[in-house]
Amino acid sequence: MATVVLALGGSLLRPEIEGRHSWIETLVGIIRDRVAADDRIGIVVGGGSPARDGIELSRPIINNEGRLDKIGIAATRLNATIIREALAESGVMVSGSIPHSINEASMLFDERPVVVMGGTVPGHTTDTVAIRLAIATGASRCIIATNVERVYDSDPRTNPNAKSYDRLTHKQLQDIVGPAAHDSAGPSGVVDPMGVADAAKENLTLNVLDGRDIEIIKAAIIGESFAGTVVES
């Protein structure tokens, strides 16, 4: 039995993502197959546009990053509920609630092979939640599914000369994403630097990939080679 944790960027659920309904249905099928193979799957879902919109609406009247983070966390739990209910509708043995902490999520694995959650507390993103869940449950790796093909040394959407990487060490990734700190609610990079620091400390393998292509997610979950970035010490 293997344990894998998957961090789904909230951007993957945006209305403008073509075929997002079939994407979710295919994801559900992949998870169902892994459960049949006796794997345990943790899924941590980001807030995406609902989180950013809520924070943008509130920032002029709320001058406290912790409170703004709570708004973003609420959005992650909404998105997590969408994924949880889709799995339950399909008959997958998934946790009956969205846990509020890593400890709660870990205990839910004693009851069900699939646990879905969003954010937990202010001060970090769902990337860090996923990485910490992977560490707590002894997962073999944490898959970071985002909306870029792999890790770049700068944002490829604004820099056409950005360099991409197939493999990195934790230290190299930390140098790219910056020091382990949480400056403000809302913005997100390819991987939360706080999570990278945790992964480096525990020597946890990270797979960073383009989650828009569900077949790439499937390959990473199964443990096959995939198009993306592998991060190891």
Contacts in CASP RR format, 6 or more apart in sequence:
PFRMAT RR
TARGET T0000
AUTHOR 0000-0000-0000
METHOD contacts of the structure
MODEL  1
MATVVLALGGSLLRPEIEGRHSWIETLVGIIRDRVAADDRIGIVVGGGSP
ARDGIELSRPIINNEGRLDKIGIAATRLNATIIREALAESGVMVSGSIPH
SINEASMLFDERPVVVMGGTVPGHTTDTVAIRLAIATGASRCIIATNVER
VYDSDPRTNPNAKSYDRLTHKQLQDIVGPAAHDSAGPSGVVDPMGVADAA
KENLTLNVLDGRDIEIIKAAIIGESFAGTVVES
1 38 0 8 1.000
1 39 0 8 1.000
1 40 0 8 1.000
2 39 0 8 1.000
2 40 0 8 1.000
2 140 0 8 1.000
3 39 0 8 1.000
3 40 0 8 1.000
3 41 0 8 1.000
3 42 0 8 1.000
3 109 0 8 1.000
3 134 0 8 1.000
3 137 0 8 1.000
3 138 0 8 1.000
3 139 0 8 1.000
3 140 0 8 1.000
4 34 0 8 1.000
4 39 0 8 1.000
4 40 0 8 1.000
4 41 0 8 1.000
4 42 0 8 1.000
4 134 0 8 1.000
4 139 0 8 1.000
4 140 0 8 1.000
4 141 0 8 1.000
4 142 0 8 1.000
4 143 0 8 1.000
4 221 0 8 1.000
5 41 0 8 1.000
5 42 0 8 1.000
5 43 0 8 1.000
5 44 0 8 1.000
5 130 0 8 1.000
5 131 0 8 1.000
5 133 0 8 1.000
5 134 0 8 1.000
5 137 0 8 1.000
5 139 0 8 1.000
5 141 0 8 1.000
5 142 0 8 1.000
5 143 0 8 1.000
6 41 0 8 1.000
6 42 0 8 1.000
6 43 0 8 1.000
6 44 0 8 1.000
6 130 0 8 1.000
6 142 0 8 1.000
6 143 0 8 1.000
6 145 0 8 1.000
6 217 0 8 1.000
6 221 0 8 1.000
7 44 0 8 1.000
7 46 0 8 1.000
7 126 0 8 1.000
7 127 0 8 1.000
7 129 0 8 1.000
7 130 0 8 1.000
7 131 0 8 1.000
7 142 0 8 1.000
7 143 0 8 1.000
7 144 0 8 1.000
7 145 0 8 1.000
8 43 0 8 1.000
8 44 0 8 1.000
8 45 0 8 1.000
8 46 0 8 1.000
8 79 0 8 1.000
8 83 0 8 1.000
8 145 0 8 1.000
8 211 0 8 1.000
9 45 0 8 1.000
9 46 0 8 1.000
9 47 0 8 1.000
9 48 0 8 1.000
9 126 0 8 1.000
9 145 0 8 1.000
9 146 0 8 1.000
9 147 0 8 1.000
9 211 0 8 1.000
10 45 0 8 1.000
10 46 0 8 1.000
10 47 0 8 1.000
10 48 0 8 1.000
10 49 0 8 1.000
10 51 0 8 1.000
10 76 0 8 1.000
10 79 0 8 1.000
11 17 0 8 1.000
11 48 0 8 1.000
11 49 0 8 1.000
11 146 0 8 1.000
11 147 0 8 1.000
12 20 0 8 1.000
12 23 0 8 1.000
12 145 0 8 1.000
12 146 0 8 1.000
12 147 0 8 1.000
12 211 0 8 1.000
12 212 0 8 1.000
13 20 0 8 1.000
13 24 0 8 1.000
13 45 0 8 1.000
13 48 0 8 1.000
13 79 0 8 1.000
13 82 0 8 1.000
14 20 0 8 1.000
14 48 0 8 1.000
14 49 0 8 1.000
17 23 0 8 1.000
17 212 0 8 1.000
23 212 0 8 1.000
23 214 0 8 1.000
24 82 0 8 1.000
24 83 0 8 1.000
24 86 0 8 1.000
25 86 0 8 1.000
26 214 0 8 1.000
27 83 0 8 1.000
27 214 0 8 1.000
27 217 0 8 1.000
28 86 0 8 1.000
28 87 0 8 1.000
28 90 0 8 1.000
28 92 0 8 1.000
29 90 0 8 1.000
30 214 0 8 1.000
30 217 0 8 1.000
30 218 0 8 1.000
30 221 0 8 1.000
31 41 0 8 1.000
31 43 0 8 1.000
31 87 0 8 1.000
31 92 0 8 1.000
31 114 0 8 1.000
32 87 0 8 1.000
32 90 0 8 1.000
32 91 0 8 1.000
32 92 0 8 1.000
34 41 0 8 1.000
34 221 0 8 1.000
34 222 0 8 1.000
35 41 0 8 1.000
35 92 0 8 1.000
35 93 0 8 1.000
35 113 0 8 1.000
35 114 0 8 1.000
38 113 0 8 1.000
39 113 0 8 1.000
40 109 0 8 1.000
40 113 0 8 1.000
40 114 0 8 1.000
40 137 0 8 1.000
41 113 0 8 1.000
41 114 0 8 1.000
41 115 0 8 1.000
41 221 0 8 1.000
42 105 0 8 1.000
42 114 0 8 1.000
42 115 0 8 1.000
42 116 0 8 1.000
42 117 0 8 1.000
42 130 0 8 1.000
42 133 0 8 1.000
42 137 0 8 1.000
42 139 0 8 1.000
43 80 0 8 1.000
43 83 0 8 1.000
43 114 0 8 1.000
43 115 0 8 1.000
43 116 0 8 1.000
43 117 0 8 1.000
44 80 0 8 1.000
44 116 0 8 1.000
44 117 0 8 1.000
44 118 0 8 1.000
44 119 0 8 1.000
44 126 0 8 1.000
44 129 0 8 1.000
44 130 0 8 1.000
44 133 0 8 1.000
45 76 0 8 1.000
45 79 0 8 1.000
45 80 0 8 1.000
45 82 0 8 1.000
45 83 0 8 1.000
45 116 0 8 1.000
45 117 0 8 1.000
45 118 0 8 1.000
45 126 0 8 1.000
46 75 0 8 1.000
46 76 0 8 1.000
46 79 0 8 1.000
46 80 0 8 1.000
46 118 0 8 1.000
46 119 0 8 1.000
46 125 0 8 1.000
46 126 0 8 1.000
47 72 0 8 1.000
47 75 0 8 1.000
47 76 0 8 1.000
47 78 0 8 1.000
47 79 0 8 1.000
47 118 0 8 1.000
47 126 0 8 1.000
48 75 0 8 1.000
48 79 0 8 1.000
50 72 0 8 1.000
50 75 0 8 1.000
50 78 0 8 1.000
50 79 0 8 1.000
51 71 0 8 1.000
51 72 0 8 1.000
51 75 0 8 1.000
51 76 0 8 1.000
51 186 0 8 1.000
52 186 0 8 1.000
54 71 0 8 1.000
54 72 0 8 1.000
54 75 0 8 1.000
55 68 0 8 1.000
55 71 0 8 1.000
55 72 0 8 1.000
55 185 0 8 1.000
55 186 0 8 1.000
58 67 0 8 1.000
58 68 0 8 1.000
58 71 0 8 1.000
59 68 0 8 1.000
62 68 0 8 1.000
65 122 0 8 1.000
65 123 0 8 1.000
65 184 0 8 1.000
65 185 0 8 1.000
66 122 0 8 1.000
66 123 0 8 1.000
66 185 0 8 1.000
67 122 0 8 1.000
68 184 0 8 1.000
68 185 0 8 1.000
68 186 0 8 1.000
69 122 0 8 1.000
69 123 0 8 1.000
69 185 0 8 1.000
70 122 0 8 1.000
71 185 0 8 1.000
72 185 0 8 1.000
72 186 0 8 1.000
73 118 0 8 1.000
73 119 0 8 1.000
73 120 0 8 1.000
73 121 0 8 1.000
73 122 0 8 1.000
76 118 0 8 1.000
76 119 0 8 1.000
76 126 0 8 1.000
77 98 0 8 1.000
77 117 0 8 1.000
77 118 0 8 1.000
77 119 0 8 1.000
79 118 0 8 1.000
80 98 0 8 1.000
80 116 0 8 1.000
80 117 0 8 1.000
80 118 0 8 1.000
80 119 0 8 1.000
81 98 0 8 1.000
83 116 0 8 1.000
84 94 0 8 1.000
84 95 0 8 1.000
84 96 0 8 1.000
84 98 0 8 1.000
84 116 0 8 1.000
87 94 0 8 1.000
87 114 0 8 1.000
87 116 0 8 1.000
88 94 0 8 1.000
88 96 0 8 1.000
92 114 0 8 1.000
93 112 0 8 1.000
93 113 0 8 1.000
93 114 0 8 1.000
94 112 0 8 1.000
94 114 0 8 1.000
94 115 0 8 1.000
94 116 0 8 1.000
95 105 0 8 1.000
95 108 0 8 1.000
95 111 0 8 1.000
95 112 0 8 1.000
95 114 0 8 1.000
95 115 0 8 1.000
95 116 0 8 1.000
95 117 0 8 1.000
96 108 0 8 1.000
96 112 0 8 1.000
97 108 0 8 1.000
98 116 0 8 1.000
98 117 0 8 1.000
98 118 0 8 1.000
99 105 0 8 1.000
99 108 0 8 1.000
99 115 0 8 1.000
99 117 0 8 1.000
100 120 0 8 1.000
101 120 0 8 1.000
101 121 0 8 1.000
102 120 0 8 1.000
102 129 0 8 1.000
102 132 0 8 1.000
102 133 0 8 1.000
102 136 0 8 1.000
103 136 0 8 1.000
105 115 0 8 1.000
105 117 0 8 1.000
105 133 0 8 1.000
105 136 0 8 1.000
106 133 0 8 1.000
106 136 0 8 1.000
106 137 0 8 1.000
108 115 0 8 1.000
109 115 0 8 1.000
109 137 0 8 1.000
115 133 0 8 1.000
117 129 0 8 1.000
117 133 0 8 1.000
118 126 0 8 1.000
118 129 0 8 1.000
119 126 0 8 1.000
119 129 0 8 1.000
120 129 0 8 1.000
122 185 0 8 1.000
123 182 0 8 1.000
123 194 0 8 1.000
124 182 0 8 1.000
124 192 0 8 1.000
124 194 0 8 1.000
124 195 0 8 1.000
125 182 0 8 1.000
125 188 0 8 1.000
125 192 0 8 1.000
125 194 0 8 1.000
126 192 0 8 1.000
127 144 0 8 1.000
127 188 0 8 1.000
127 191 0 8 1.000
127 192 0 8 1.000
127 195 0 8 1.000
128 192 0 8 1.000
128 194 0 8 1.000
128 195 0 8 1.000
128 198 0 8 1.000
130 142 0 8 1.000
130 144 0 8 1.000
131 142 0 8 1.000
131 192 0 8 1.000
131 195 0 8 1.000
131 196 0 8 1.000
131 198 0 8 1.000
131 199 0 8 1.000
131 204 0 8 1.000
131 206 0 8 1.000
132 195 0 8 1.000
132 198 0 8 1.000
133 139 0 8 1.000
133 142 0 8 1.000
134 141 0 8 1.000
134 142 0 8 1.000
134 204 0 8 1.000
135 198 0 8 1.000
135 199 0 8 1.000
135 202 0 8 1.000
135 204 0 8 1.000
139 204 0 8 1.000
140 205 0 8 1.000
141 204 0 8 1.000
141 205 0 8 1.000
141 206 0 8 1.000
141 207 0 8 1.000
141 220 0 8 1.000
142 199 0 8 1.000
142 204 0 8 1.000
142 205 0 8 1.000
142 206 0 8 1.000
142 207 0 8 1.000
143 206 0 8 1.000
143 207 0 8 1.000
143 209 0 8 1.000
143 217 0 8 1.000
143 220 0 8 1.000
143 221 0 8 1.000
144 190 0 8 1.000
144 191 0 8 1.000
144 206 0 8 1.000
144 207 0 8 1.000
144 208 0 8 1.000
144 209 0 8 1.000
145 209 0 8 1.000
145 210 0 8 1.000
145 211 0 8 1.000
145 217 0 8 1.000
146 190 0 8 1.000
146 208 0 8 1.000
146 209 0 8 1.000
146 210 0 8 1.000
146 211 0 8 1.000
147 210 0 8 1.000
147 211 0 8 1.000
147 212 0 8 1.000
148 156 0 8 1.000
148 157 0 8 1.000
148 190 0 8 1.000
148 210 0 8 1.000
149 156 0 8 1.000
149 164 0 8 1.000
149 209 0 8 1.000
149 210 0 8 1.000
149 227 0 8 1.000
149 228 0 8 1.000
150 164 0 8 1.000
150 165 0 8 1.000
150 166 0 8 1.000
150 208 0 8 1.000
150 209 0 8 1.000
150 210 0 8 1.000
150 227 0 8 1.000
150 228 0 8 1.000
150 229 0 8 1.000
151 164 0 8 1.000
151 165 0 8 1.000
151 168 0 8 1.000
151 173 0 8 1.000
151 176 0 8 1.000
151 190 0 8 1.000
151 191 0 8 1.000
151 208 0 8 1.000
151 228 0 8 1.000
151 229 0 8 1.000
151 231 0 8 1.000
152 159 0 8 1.000
152 162 0 8 1.000
152 163 0 8 1.000
152 164 0 8 1.000
152 165 0 8 1.000
152 176 0 8 1.000
152 190 0 8 1.000
153 162 0 8 1.000
153 163 0 8 1.000
153 165 0 8 1.000
153 176 0 8 1.000
154 162 0 8 1.000
154 163 0 8 1.000
155 162 0 8 1.000
156 162 0 8 1.000
156 164 0 8 1.000
164 229 0 8 1.000
165 172 0 8 1.000
165 229 0 8 1.000
166 228 0 8 1.000
166 229 0 8 1.000
166 230 0 8 1.000
167 229 0 8 1.000
167 230 0 8 1.000
167 231 0 8 1.000
167 232 0 8 1.000
168 176 0 8 1.000
168 229 0 8 1.000
168 230 0 8 1.000
168 231 0 8 1.000
169 231 0 8 1.000
169 232 0 8 1.000
169 233 0 8 1.000
170 196 0 8 1.000
170 199 0 8 1.000
170 200 0 8 1.000
170 203 0 8 1.000
170 206 0 8 1.000
170 231 0 8 1.000
170 232 0 8 1.000
170 233 0 8 1.000
171 200 0 8 1.000
173 191 0 8 1.000
173 196 0 8 1.000
173 206 0 8 1.000
173 231 0 8 1.000
174 180 0 8 1.000
174 193 0 8 1.000
174 196 0 8 1.000
174 197 0 8 1.000
174 200 0 8 1.000
176 190 0 8 1.000
177 189 0 8 1.000
177 190 0 8 1.000
177 191 0 8 1.000
177 192 0 8 1.000
177 193 0 8 1.000
177 196 0 8 1.000
178 193 0 8 1.000
179 193 0 8 1.000
180 193 0 8 1.000
180 194 0 8 1.000
180 195 0 8 1.000
180 196 0 8 1.000
180 197 0 8 1.000
181 193 0 8 1.000
181 194 0 8 1.000
182 192 0 8 1.000
182 194 0 8 1.000
190 208 0 8 1.000
191 206 0 8 1.000
191 208 0 8 1.000
196 206 0 8 1.000
196 231 0 8 1.000
198 204 0 8 1.000
199 205 0 8 1.000
199 206 0 8 1.000
199 231 0 8 1.000
200 233 0 8 1.000
203 232 0 8 1.000
203 233 0 8 1.000
205 230 0 8 1.000
205 231 0 8 1.000
205 232 0 8 1.000
206 229 0 8 1.000
206 230 0 8 1.000
206 231 0 8 1.000
206 232 0 8 1.000
207 220 0 8 1.000
207 226 0 8 1.000
207 228 0 8 1.000
207 229 0 8 1.000
207 230 0 8 1.000
207 231 0 8 1.000
208 228 0 8 1.000
208 229 0 8 1.000
208 231 0 8 1.000
209 216 0 8 1.000
209 217 0 8 1.000
209 220 0 8 1.000
209 226 0 8 1.000
209 227 0 8 1.000
209 228 0 8 1.000
209 229 0 8 1.000
210 216 0 8 1.000
210 227 0 8 1.000
210 228 0 8 1.000
211 217 0 8 1.000
213 227 0 8 1.000
216 226 0 8 1.000
216 227 0 8 1.000
216 228 0 8 1.000
219 225 0 8 1.000
219 226 0 8 1.000
220 226 0 8 1.000
END
